[in-house]
Amino acid sequence: MDRELISTSKFLSLVLRHQPATIGISLDDEGWAEIDVLLAAANRSGRTLTRPLLERVVHENDKQRFAISSDGKRIRARQGHSVEVDLGLQSVQPPELLYHGTVAKFLDSIRASGLVRGSRQYVHLSPDVETARKVGQRRGRPVILIVESGRMWRDGRTFYQAENGVWLTESVPAEYLRFE
């Protein structure tokens, strides 16, 4: 993805996941924003954003972070919100193992408290090691944690899967983690 797409993706993540008010918009209960309202507000705030650029970011983002509604009028982030939204996800049984990419500086905290959602609605888990490695690399040399998601499910924990394949859960207690 080129620089303009990366920059726009980061801007959309900020507005559609965390701080819609920064450009004077709001999200509905399911996290949707009207595209026309988003474009106008972005441009008023000094951010050049066009419908073709928005569509390129949605379609070319390798992580498929955003979705456009079936009628083409609204956009939302698929997951990763720190603002309260209802994505309409249904609880599903996860695979036996999932993965989480992080870096070494967080390991002591994770060993003590497990994986916590922090300011987000959910902890994000990857379906495979390579995806988890890419996530961890964003902050340095990645460390991959193995999550015993099947055991968590059998113990009554809830999991969801976002449209782009990311697995979500409220927390992962340390007892369900294996460290590299």
MDTraj code that builds the backbone (N, CA, C; nanometers):
import mdtraj as md
import numpy as np

residues = "MET ASP ARG GLU LEU ILE SER THR SER LYS PHE LEU SER LEU VAL LEU ARG HIS GLN PRO ALA THR ILE GLY ILE SER LEU ASP ASP GLU GLY TRP ALA GLU ILE ASP VAL LEU LEU ALA ALA ALA ASN ARG SER GLY ARG THR LEU THR ARG PRO LEU LEU GLU ARG VAL VAL HIS GLU ASN ASP LYS GLN ARG PHE ALA ILE SER SER ASP GLY LYS ARG ILE ARG ALA ARG GLN GLY HIS SER VAL GLU VAL ASP LEU GLY LEU GLN SER VAL GLN PRO PRO GLU LEU LEU TYR HIS GLY THR VAL ALA LYS PHE LEU ASP SER ILE ARG ALA SER GLY LEU VAL ARG GLY SER ARG GLN TYR VAL HIS LEU SER PRO ASP VAL GLU THR ALA ARG LYS VAL GLY GLN ARG ARG GLY ARG PRO VAL ILE LEU ILE VAL GLU SER GLY ARG MET TRP ARG ASP GLY ARG THR PHE TYR GLN ALA GLU ASN GLY VAL TRP LEU THR GLU SER VAL PRO ALA GLU TYR LEU ARG PHE GLU".split()
xyz = np.array([
    [0.0859, -0.1179, 0.0000],
    [0.0000, 0.0000, 0.0000],
    [0.0901, 0.1236, 0.0000],
    [0.0546, 0.2223, -0.0799],
    [0.1383, 0.3419, -0.0885],
    [0.1144, 0.4348, 0.0310],
    [0.1992, 0.5353, 0.0415],
    [0.1956, 0.6287, 0.1557],
    [0.0597, 0.6930, 0.1790],
    [-0.0036, 0.7368, 0.0702],
    [-0.1329, 0.8031, 0.0827],
    [-0.2374, 0.7070, 0.1401],
    [-0.2338, 0.5820, 0.0953],
    [-0.3294, 0.4841, 0.1470],
    [-0.3023, 0.4529, 0.2937],
    [-0.1757, 0.4409, 0.3301],
    [-0.1406, 0.4132, 0.4697],
    [-0.1841, 0.5292, 0.5587],
    [-0.1543, 0.6496, 0.5171],
    [-0.1922, 0.7675, 0.5939],
    [-0.3441, 0.7767, 0.6087],
    [-0.4151, 0.7502, 0.5013],
    [-0.5618, 0.7559, 0.5051],
    [-0.6178, 0.6450, 0.5933],
    [-0.5577, 0.5267, 0.5866],
    [-0.6012, 0.4158, 0.6718],
    [-0.5843, 0.4509, 0.8197],
    [-0.4722, 0.5133, 0.8538],
    [-0.4500, 0.5544, 0.9926],
    [-0.5518, 0.6601, 1.0353],
    [-0.5807, 0.7539, 0.9458],
    [-0.6806, 0.8558, 0.9744],
    [-0.8172, 0.7914, 0.9971],
    [-0.8554, 0.6988, 0.9098],
    [-0.9844, 0.6310, 0.9251],
    [-0.9900, 0.5487, 1.0534],
    [-0.8785, 0.4866, 1.0898],
    [-0.8743, 0.4118, 1.2159],
    [-0.9007, 0.5041, 1.3336],
    [-0.8377, 0.6207, 1.3329],
    [-0.8593, 0.7171, 1.4402],
    [-1.0065, 0.7566, 1.4481],
    [-1.0630, 0.7932, 1.3347],
    [-1.1992, 0.8467, 1.3324],
    [-1.3053, 0.7378, 1.3518],
    [-1.2864, 0.6210, 1.2910],
    [-1.3901, 0.5177, 1.2947],
    [-1.3744, 0.4188, 1.4105],
    [-1.2611, 0.4223, 1.4798],
    [-1.2406, 0.3321, 1.5937],
    [-1.2370, 0.4049, 1.7271],
    [-1.1814, 0.5270, 1.7274],
    [-1.1471, 0.5881, 1.8548],
    [-1.2056, 0.7272, 1.8792],
    [-1.1927, 0.8168, 1.7840],
    [-1.2265, 0.9567, 1.8098],
    [-1.3022, 1.0214, 1.6942],
    [-1.4246, 0.9785, 1.6688],
    [-1.5001, 1.0401, 1.5593],
    [-1.5219, 1.1903, 1.5797],
    [-1.5289, 1.2333, 1.7032],
    [-1.5537, 1.3753, 1.7320],
    [-1.4390, 1.4655, 1.6872],
    [-1.3199, 1.4096, 1.6602],
    [-1.2078, 1.4934, 1.6175],
    [-1.2382, 1.5670, 1.4878],
    [-1.3285, 1.5102, 1.4069],
    [-1.3693, 1.5811, 1.2849],
    [-1.5177, 1.6177, 1.2898],
    [-1.5782, 1.6019, 1.4066],
    [-1.7158, 1.6460, 1.4241],
    [-1.8227, 1.5511, 1.3747],
    [-1.7914, 1.4208, 1.3723],
    [-1.8946, 1.3240, 1.3343],
    [-1.9239, 1.2334, 1.4533],
    [-2.0279, 1.1538, 1.4394],
    [-2.0574, 1.0517, 1.5393],
    [-2.0867, 0.9211, 1.4666],
    [-2.0705, 0.8130, 1.5377],
    [-2.0994, 0.6799, 1.4846],
    [-2.2343, 0.6362, 1.5385],
    [-2.3059, 0.5546, 1.4625],
    [-2.4303, 0.5011, 1.5169],
    [-2.3975, 0.3874, 1.6134],
    [-2.4985, 0.3242, 1.6703],
    [-2.4768, 0.2203, 1.7717],
    [-2.3950, 0.1025, 1.7213],
    [-2.3955, 0.0802, 1.5901],
    [-2.3215, -0.0308, 1.5310],
    [-2.1885, 0.0126, 1.4714],
    [-2.1486, 0.1366, 1.4966],
    [-2.0189, 0.1851, 1.4520],
    [-2.0158, 0.2424, 1.3114],
    [-2.1304, 0.2565, 1.2473],
    [-2.1354, 0.3083, 1.1107],
    [-2.1329, 0.4604, 1.1089],
    [-2.0684, 0.5153, 1.0069],
    [-2.0712, 0.6586, 0.9763],
    [-2.1202, 0.6736, 0.8329],
    [-2.2016, 0.7747, 0.8098],
    [-2.2461, 0.8048, 0.6731],
    [-2.1238, 0.8514, 0.5937],
    [-2.0997, 0.7908, 0.4789],
    [-1.9818, 0.8240, 0.3984],
    [-1.9832, 0.9710, 0.3568],
    [-2.0953, 1.0216, 0.3111],
    [-2.1007, 1.1621, 0.2687],
    [-2.0681, 1.2566, 0.3841],
    [-2.1162, 1.2236, 0.5024],
    [-2.0886, 1.3052, 0.6217],
    [-1.9401, 1.2961, 0.6570],
    [-1.8841, 1.1760, 0.6527],
    [-1.7418, 1.1552, 0.6813],
    [-1.6547, 1.2339, 0.5844],
    [-1.6839, 1.2249, 0.4544],
    [-1.6039, 1.2952, 0.3541],
    [-1.6093, 1.4468, 0.3760],
    [-1.7283, 1.4986, 0.3968],
    [-1.7432, 1.6431, 0.4175],
    [-1.6697, 1.6884, 0.5433],
    [-1.6841, 1.6130, 0.6519],
    [-1.6200, 1.6497, 0.7781],
    [-1.4681, 1.6408, 0.7676],
    [-1.4177, 1.5374, 0.7015],
    [-1.2727, 1.5228, 0.6846],
    [-1.2172, 1.6412, 0.6057],
    [-1.2822, 1.6749, 0.4976],
    [-1.2351, 1.7862, 0.4143],
    [-1.2454, 1.9200, 0.4875],
    [-1.3511, 1.9396, 0.5657],
    [-1.3632, 2.0626, 0.6460],
    [-1.2511, 2.0728, 0.7490],
    [-1.2080, 1.9592, 0.7987],
    [-1.1034, 1.9601, 0.9014],
    [-0.9627, 1.9669, 0.8420],
    [-0.9533, 1.9766, 0.7100],
    [-0.8228, 1.9908, 0.6460],
    [-0.7651, 1.8621, 0.5919],
    [-0.8381, 1.7529, 0.6002],
    [-0.7924, 1.6236, 0.5497],
    [-0.8577, 1.5976, 0.4147],
    [-0.7811, 1.5951, 0.3076],
    [-0.8372, 1.5693, 0.1757],
    [-0.8762, 1.4223, 0.1665],
    [-1.0049, 1.3996, 0.1482],
    [-1.0568, 1.2633, 0.1400],
    [-1.1664, 1.2598, 0.0341],
    [-1.1495, 1.1700, -0.0624],
    [-1.2469, 1.1545, -0.1699],
    [-1.3077, 1.0143, -0.1623],
    [-1.4195, 0.9965, -0.2273],
    [-1.4834, 0.8643, -0.2310],
    [-1.3911, 0.7600, -0.2958],
    [-1.3264, 0.7894, -0.4100],
    [-1.2365, 0.6892, -0.4685],
    [-1.1207, 0.6513, -0.3749],
    [-1.0630, 0.7485, -0.3043],
    [-0.9547, 0.7182, -0.2109],
    [-1.0069, 0.6323, -0.0962],
    [-1.1217, 0.6672, -0.0432],
    [-1.1826, 0.5892, 0.0641],
    [-1.2044, 0.4447, 0.0198],
    [-1.2577, 0.4259, -0.0989],
    [-1.2835, 0.2912, -0.1506],
    [-1.1542, 0.2139, -0.1728],
    [-1.0499, 0.2816, -0.2172],
    [-0.9198, 0.2145, -0.2337],
    [-0.8684, 0.1645, -0.0995],
    [-0.8794, 0.2475, 0.0039],
    [-0.8324, 0.2055, 0.1368],
    [-0.9110, 0.0835, 0.1837],
    [-1.0419, 0.0857, 0.1659],
    [-1.1255, -0.0267, 0.2092],
    [-1.0874, -0.1540, 0.1338],
    [-1.0714, -0.1450, 0.0045],
    [-1.0500, -0.2649, -0.0772],
    [-0.9054, -0.3131, -0.0817],
    [-0.8087, -0.2225, -0.0638],
    [-0.6684, -0.2606, -0.0771],
    [-0.5996, -0.2861, 0.0563],
    [-0.6649, -0.2577, 0.1666],
    [-0.6034, -0.2802, 0.2979],
    [-0.5884, -0.4299, 0.3206],
    [-0.4651, -0.4750, 0.3410],
    [-0.4404, -0.6182, 0.3552],
    [-0.5070, -0.6786, 0.4784],
    [-0.5358, -0.5981, 0.5780],
    [-0.6016, -0.6487, 0.6982],
    [-0.7529, -0.6309, 0.6947],
    [-0.8035, -0.5730, 0.5863],
    [-0.9472, -0.5535, 0.5700],
    [-1.0091, -0.4915, 0.6949],
    [-0.9526, -0.3793, 0.7380],
    [-0.9934, -0.3118, 0.8610],
    [-1.1307, -0.2458, 0.8531],
    [-1.1763, -0.2143, 0.7329],
    [-1.2981, -0.1356, 0.7170],
    [-1.3981, -0.2074, 0.6267],
    [-1.5250, -0.1732, 0.6460],
    [-1.6312, -0.2300, 0.5634],
    [-1.7235, -0.1175, 0.5187],
    [-1.7707, -0.1288, 0.3952],
    [-1.8732, -0.0389, 0.3428],
    [-2.0036, -0.1170, 0.3431],
    [-2.1102, -0.0530, 0.3861],
    [-2.2409, -0.1190, 0.3938],
    [-2.2867, -0.1657, 0.2559],
    [-2.3783, -0.2604, 0.2546],
    [-2.4252, -0.3177, 0.1282],
    [-2.4916, -0.2142, 0.0375],
    [-2.5466, -0.1079, 0.0954],
    [-2.6071, -0.0034, 0.0128],
    [-2.5054, 0.1027, -0.0313],
    [-2.3792, 0.0889, 0.0159],
    [-2.2727, 0.1804, -0.0252],
    [-2.2764, 0.3171, 0.0396],
    [-2.3608, 0.3355, 0.1400],
    [-2.3778, 0.4677, 0.1997],
    [-2.3039, 0.4875, 0.3315],
    [-2.2609, 0.3778, 0.3946],
    [-2.1984, 0.3886, 0.5265],
    [-2.0672, 0.3106, 0.5300],
    [-1.9826, 0.3464, 0.6261],
    [-1.8540, 0.2798, 0.6468],
    [-1.8334, 0.2603, 0.7959],
    [-1.7627, 0.1536, 0.8316],
    [-1.7246, 0.1327, 0.9711],
    [-1.5964, 0.0518, 0.9781],
    [-1.5319, 0.0580, 1.0943],
    [-1.4189, -0.0296, 1.1227],
    [-1.4755, -0.1661, 1.1597],
    [-1.4074, -0.2718, 1.1204],
    [-1.4562, -0.4076, 1.1485],
    [-1.4343, -0.4478, 1.2942],
    [-1.3308, -0.3939, 1.3575],
    [-1.3033, -0.4185, 1.4989],
    [-1.1982, -0.3201, 1.5442],
    [-1.1637, -0.3234, 1.6731],
    [-1.0571, -0.2386, 1.7255],
    [-1.1055, -0.1107, 1.7896],
    [-1.2335, -0.1025, 1.8161],
    [-1.2913, 0.0199, 1.8715],
    [-1.2554, 0.0412, 2.0185],
    [-1.2305, 0.1674, 2.0517],
    [-1.2216, 0.2053, 2.1926],
    [-1.3489, 0.2791, 2.2332],
    [-1.4334, 0.3121, 2.1364],
    [-1.5662, 0.3664, 2.1657],
    [-1.6640, 0.2490, 2.1629],
    [-1.7671, 0.2580, 2.2427],
    [-1.8628, 0.1483, 2.2547],
    [-1.9489, 0.1384, 2.1289],
    [-1.9404, 0.0249, 2.0602],
    [-2.0258, -0.0033, 1.9451],
    [-2.0683, -0.1499, 1.9508],
    [-2.1788, -0.1799, 1.8877],
    [-2.2276, -0.3176, 1.8782],
    [-2.2095, -0.3626, 1.7345],
    [-2.1086, -0.4454, 1.7113],
    [-2.0786, -0.4911, 1.5763],
    [-2.1710, -0.6038, 1.5312],
    [-2.2613, -0.6461, 1.6187],
    [-2.3553, -0.7519, 1.5823],
    [-2.2897, -0.8876, 1.5672],
    [-2.1789, -0.9081, 1.6355],
    [-2.1070, -1.0349, 1.6241],
    [-2.1755, -1.1430, 1.7062],
    [-2.1758, -1.2633, 1.6530],
    [-2.2319, -1.3782, 1.7224],
    [-2.1180, -1.4599, 1.7826],
    [-2.1399, -1.5110, 1.9005],
    [-2.0404, -1.5959, 1.9656],
    [-2.0201, -1.7222, 1.8809],
    [-1.8919, -1.7558, 1.8583],
    [-1.8597, -1.8763, 1.7813],
    [-1.7468, -1.9520, 1.8503],
    [-1.7452, -2.0818, 1.8279],
    [-1.6395, -2.1657, 1.8847],
    [-1.5099, -2.1405, 1.8088],
    [-1.4019, -2.1093, 1.8815],
    [-1.2736, -2.0834, 1.8151],
    [-1.2005, -2.2141, 1.7850],
    [-1.0943, -2.2051, 1.7052],
    [-1.0076, -2.3224, 1.6893],
    [-0.9383, -2.3527, 1.8219],
    [-0.8774, -2.4654, 1.8311],
    [-0.8123, -2.5067, 1.9560],
    [-0.7045, -2.4076, 2.0004],
    [-0.6295, -2.3530, 1.9047],
    [-0.5244, -2.2562, 1.9353],
    [-0.5411, -2.1307, 1.8510],
    [-0.5157, -2.0178, 1.9130],
    [-0.5053, -1.8896, 1.8440],
    [-0.3729, -1.8274, 1.8860],
    [-0.3379, -1.7133, 1.8289],
    [-0.2060, -1.6551, 1.8520],
    [-0.2174, -1.5050, 1.8764],
    [-0.1202, -1.4532, 1.9498],
    [-0.1165, -1.3096, 1.9767],
    [0.0266, -1.2612, 1.9594],
    [0.0447, -1.1589, 1.8765],
    [0.1772, -1.1012, 1.8558],
    [0.1978, -0.9817, 1.9468],
    [0.3108, -0.9795, 2.0144],
    [0.3458, -0.8696, 2.1035],
    [0.4971, -0.8501, 2.0978],
    [0.5519, -0.7759, 2.1908],
    [0.6963, -0.7575, 2.2015],
    [0.7403, -0.7873, 2.3447],
    [0.8688, -0.8120, 2.3626],
    [0.9226, -0.8584, 2.4910],
    [0.8932, -0.7644, 2.6079],
    [0.8902, -0.6341, 2.5843],
    [0.8725, -0.5410, 2.6953],
    [0.7375, -0.5565, 2.7651],
    [0.6404, -0.6216, 2.7018],
    [0.5091, -0.6404, 2.7635],
    [0.4940, -0.7760, 2.8333],
    [0.5939, -0.8623, 2.8222],
    [0.5781, -0.9998, 2.8707],
    [0.5572, -1.0093, 3.0214],
    [0.6276, -0.9301, 3.1015],
    [0.6087, -0.9383, 3.2472],
    [0.4646, -0.9052, 3.2841],
    [0.4114, -0.8026, 3.2247],
    [0.2727, -0.7637, 3.2506],
    [0.1757, -0.8724, 3.2046],
    [0.2010, -0.9289, 3.0881],
    [0.1142, -1.0342, 3.0355],
    [0.1211, -1.1580, 3.1232],
    [0.2402, -1.1937, 3.1694],
    [0.2526, -1.3096, 3.2599],
    [0.1724, -1.2883, 3.3879],
    [0.1692, -1.1649, 3.4363],
    [0.0975, -1.1338, 3.5599],
    [-0.0529, -1.1213, 3.5398],
    [-0.0948, -1.0549, 3.4329],
    [-0.2369, -1.0210, 3.4155],
    [-0.3041, -1.0864, 3.2965],
    [-0.2288, -1.1575, 3.2140],
    [-0.2860, -1.2116, 3.0915],
    [-0.2983, -1.1019, 2.9871],
    [-0.3761, -1.1296, 2.8840],
    [-0.4018, -1.0295, 2.7799],
    [-0.5288, -0.9555, 2.8169],
    [-0.5176, -0.8248, 2.8300],
    [-0.6322, -0.7421, 2.8655],
    [-0.6626, -0.6483, 2.7495],
    [-0.7851, -0.6095, 2.7386],
    [-0.8289, -0.5300, 2.6243],
    [-0.7850, -0.3848, 2.6303],
    [-0.7435, -0.3373, 2.7457],
    [-0.7035, -0.1979, 2.7589],
    [-0.8198, -0.1068, 2.7259],
    [-0.7982, -0.0124, 2.6366],
    [-0.9043, 0.0818, 2.6018],
    [-0.9955, 0.0284, 2.4914],
    [-0.9627, -0.0853, 2.4343],
    [-1.0439, -0.1413, 2.3266],
    [-1.1560, -0.2288, 2.3825],
    [-1.2497, -0.2637, 2.2967],
    [-1.3605, -0.3482, 2.3393],
    [-1.3166, -0.4929, 2.3588],
    [-1.2198, -0.5385, 2.2809],
    [-1.1787, -0.6786, 2.2850],
    [-1.0282, -0.6934, 2.2705],
    [-0.9779, -0.8080, 2.3150],
    [-0.8423, -0.8517, 2.2846],
    [-0.8483, -0.9123, 2.1443],
    [-0.7501, -0.8800, 2.0607],
    [-0.7452, -0.9300, 1.9235],
    [-0.6499, -1.0488, 1.9157],
    [-0.6957, -1.1547, 1.8535],
    [-0.6154, -1.2759, 1.8378],
    [-0.6098, -1.3132, 1.6906],
    [-0.5000, -1.3757, 1.6519],
    [-0.4776, -1.4119, 1.5125],
    [-0.5007, -1.5608, 1.4924],
    [-0.5476, -1.5992, 1.3735],
    [-0.5719, -1.7408, 1.3466],
    [-0.4456, -1.8207, 1.3156],
    [-0.3332, -1.7503, 1.2889],
    [-0.2098, -1.8207, 1.2531],
    [-0.0885, -1.7421, 1.3034],
    [0.0234, -1.8104, 1.3095],
    [0.1475, -1.7530, 1.3615],
    [0.1945, -1.6359, 1.2758],
    [0.1863, -1.6494, 1.1451],
    [0.2380, -1.5439, 1.0569],
    [0.1631, -1.4128, 1.0754],
    [0.0328, -1.4193, 1.0879],
    [-0.0448, -1.2969, 1.1108],
    [-0.0071, -1.2355, 1.2451],
    [0.0055, -1.3189, 1.3478],
    [0.0453, -1.2694, 1.4801],
    [0.1841, -1.2056, 1.4746],
    [0.2728, -1.2635, 1.3967],
    [0.4083, -1.2084, 1.3822],
    [0.4025, -1.0686, 1.3196],
    [0.3198, -1.0516, 1.2176],
    [0.3051, -0.9199, 1.1538],
    [0.2509, -0.8174, 1.2531],
    [0.1566, -0.8583, 1.3352],
    [0.1008, -0.7678, 1.4360],
    [0.2098, -0.7273, 1.5356],
    [0.2853, -0.8238, 1.5851],
    [0.3909, -0.7957, 1.6824],
    [0.5028, -0.7103, 1.6250],
    [0.5319, -0.7245, 1.4967],
    [0.6411, -0.6502, 1.4329],
    [0.6168, -0.5002, 1.4293],
    [0.4933, -0.4579, 1.4457],
    [0.4655, -0.3146, 1.4410],
    [0.5341, -0.2404, 1.5539],
    [0.5698, -0.3102, 1.6613],
    [0.6302, -0.2447, 1.7777],
    [0.7731, -0.2912, 1.8056],
    [0.8297, -0.3719, 1.7185],
    [0.9659, -0.4192, 1.7403],
    [0.9783, -0.5662, 1.7048],
    [1.0733, -0.6336, 1.7689],
    [1.0943, -0.7763, 1.7441],
    [0.9774, -0.8536, 1.8050],
    [0.9032, -0.9273, 1.7216],
    [0.7810, -0.9905, 1.7713],
    [0.8055, -1.1126, 1.8597],
    [0.7164, -1.1271, 1.9556],
    [0.7082, -1.2467, 2.0386],
    [0.5675, -1.3002, 2.0165],
    [0.5576, -1.4294, 1.9873],
    [0.4277, -1.4893, 1.9587],
    [0.3814, -1.5685, 2.0811],
    [0.2612, -1.5372, 2.1270],
    [0.2002, -1.6098, 2.2369],
    [0.0968, -1.7062, 2.1799],
    [0.0921, -1.8238, 2.2351],
    [-0.0069, -1.9235, 2.1932],
    [-0.1217, -1.9174, 2.2940],
    [-0.2415, -1.9042, 2.2429],
    [-0.3608, -1.8937, 2.3259],
    [-0.4378, -2.0251, 2.3181],
    [-0.4614, -2.0853, 2.4318],
    [-0.5385, -2.2102, 2.4379],
    [-0.6878, -2.1762, 2.4314],
    [-0.7297, -2.1327, 2.3141],
    [-0.8657, -2.0833, 2.2946],
    [-0.9707, -2.1933, 2.3064],
    [-0.9382, -2.3125, 2.2634],
    [-1.0326, -2.4236, 2.2780],
    [-1.0639, -2.4510, 2.4240],
    [-0.9621, -2.4519, 2.5064],
    [-0.9817, -2.4734, 2.6505],
    [-1.0583, -2.3573, 2.7113],
    [-1.0267, -2.2351, 2.6686],
    [-1.1013, -2.1190, 2.7174],
    [-1.2499, -2.1336, 2.6839],
    [-1.2806, -2.1748, 2.5612],
    [-1.4189, -2.1925, 2.5166],
    [-1.4893, -2.2973, 2.6041],
    [-1.4217, -2.4099, 2.6247],
    [-1.4811, -2.5161, 2.7072],
    [-1.5029, -2.4699, 2.8505],
    [-1.4210, -2.3754, 2.8963],
    [-1.4346, -2.3200, 3.0314],
    [-1.5363, -2.2060, 3.0378],
    [-1.6064, -2.1802, 2.9279],
    [-1.7151, -2.0830, 2.9295],
    [-1.6811, -1.9435, 2.8794],
    [-1.5628, -1.9247, 2.8239],
    [-1.5256, -1.7935, 2.7683],
    [-1.5896, -1.7741, 2.6311],
    [-1.6186, -1.6509, 2.5972],
    [-1.6860, -1.6179, 2.4720],
    [-1.5863, -1.5655, 2.3693],
    [-1.6047, -1.6091, 2.2460],
    [-1.5227, -1.5635, 2.1335],
    [-1.6121, -1.5163, 2.0206],
    [-1.5598, -1.4221, 1.9445],
    [-1.6263, -1.3711, 1.8256],
    [-1.5226, -1.3699, 1.7142],
    [-1.5693, -1.3771, 1.5909],
    [-1.4780, -1.3628, 1.4776],
    [-1.5282, -1.2495, 1.3892],
    [-1.4431, -1.1492, 1.3714],
    [-1.4763, -1.0365, 1.2851],
    [-1.4768, -1.0823, 1.1399],
    [-1.5380, -1.0027, 1.0548],
    [-1.5505, -1.0366, 0.9125],
    [-1.4153, -1.0598, 0.8451],
    [-1.3099, -0.9985, 0.8960],
    [-1.1782, -1.0113, 0.8342],
    [-1.0947, -1.1230, 0.8949],
    [-1.1550, -1.2075, 0.9797],
    [-1.0855, -1.3231, 1.0340],
    [-1.0195, -1.3020, 1.1685],
    [-1.0172, -1.1800, 1.2197],
    [-0.9591, -1.1536, 1.3515],
    [-1.0518, -1.2117, 1.4577],
    [-0.9924, -1.2812, 1.5554],
    [-1.0693, -1.3371, 1.6663],
    [-1.0688, -1.2381, 1.7816],
    [-1.1811, -1.2279, 1.8497],
    [-1.1996, -1.1306, 1.9564],
    [-1.2514, -1.1998, 2.0821],
    [-1.2013, -1.1553, 2.1973],
    [-1.2498, -1.2024, 2.3259],
    [-1.2232, -1.0926, 2.4276],
    [-1.2926, -1.0961, 2.5394],
    [-1.2800, -0.9862, 2.6360],
    [-1.1451, -0.9842, 2.7066],
    [-1.0887, -1.1005, 2.7332],
    [-0.9564, -1.1077, 2.7960],
    [-0.9046, -1.2500, 2.7809],
    [-0.7744, -1.2665, 2.8027],
    [-0.7138, -1.3995, 2.8031],
    [-0.6332, -1.4106, 2.9319],
    [-0.6874, -1.4789, 3.0334],
    [-0.6111, -1.4975, 3.1563],
    [-0.4792, -1.5703, 3.1283],
    [-0.3774, -1.5391, 3.2069],
    [-0.2430, -1.5945, 3.1848],
    [-0.2414, -1.7466, 3.1829],
    [-0.3335, -1.8092, 3.2551],
    [-0.3347, -1.9560, 3.2604],
    [-0.3630, -2.0197, 3.1241],
    [-0.4160, -1.9428, 3.0304],
    [-0.4462, -1.9937, 2.8974],
    [-0.3386, -1.9585, 2.7944],
    [-0.2279, -1.9036, 2.8391],
    [-0.1215, -1.8610, 2.7478],
    [-0.0011, -1.9518, 2.7571],
    [0.0591, -1.9757, 2.6405],
    [0.1901, -2.0413, 2.6331],
    [0.2849, -1.9391, 2.5721],
    [0.4006, -1.9253, 2.6332],
    [0.4989, -1.8277, 2.5888],
    [0.6058, -1.8970, 2.5058],
    [0.6521, -1.8288, 2.3974],
    [0.7575, -1.8831, 2.3106],
    [0.8817, -1.9164, 2.3894],
])
top = md.Topology()
chain = top.add_chain()
for i, resn in enumerate(residues, 1):
    res = top.add_residue(resn, chain, resSeq=i)
    for name in ("N", "CA", "C"):
        top.add_atom(name, md.element.get_by_symbol(name[0]), res)
traj = md.Trajectory(xyz[None], top)
